[in-house]
Amino acid sequence: MNFLIVISTFFIMEGMTWLIHKYVMHGFLWSLHRDHHDYSNEGHVEKNDYFFLIFALPTIALMYYGTVNNYNIYFYIAVGIALYGMAYFFVHDIFIHQRIKFLRDTKNPYLLSIRRAHKQHHKHTGKERGECFGFLWVPIKYFKMYFNRNKS
């Protein structure tokens, strides 16, 4: 049962990420997210990096509360959130934005789809008119671009 809680939370986080990205990061906290769309700061610490703390602190609190209460459901929810956060760091910061040069020349259609959708998101430098607010799941048209290319 605990495994299902962790996995379910991980997948629910994708929907939460889309909502938070669209309505919080491109909404009332745009002042923190703006520099992520400004390429003059590429490769350096950004105000956007504060979102790590904003998301990590409640996760740590849930993990602590779940631990001191005999590893209740809150602990396993926190584990799912933490795993999603780690996936986000590796895919978004390392793979997509190349903060650490890794998988630059991948031919994997799924990874290329994620990278392309994220580039579409960043083509809009303002907070309005954005697209592709998700992270691990992107619109099907981006998957088709790369999966169909490999079948030819």
CORCORGI-V123905 format. One record per helix or strand of 3 or more residues. SS is the DSSP state (helix for helix, strand for strand). FROM is the first residue (numbers start at 1). TO is the last residue. If there is no record, write none. Layout:
ss | from | to
SS | FROM | TO
SS | FROM | TO
This chain:
ss | from | to
helix | 2 | 28
helix | 30 | 37
helix | 39 | 41
helix | 47 | 68
helix | 73 | 96
helix | 109 | 122
helix | 140 | 151
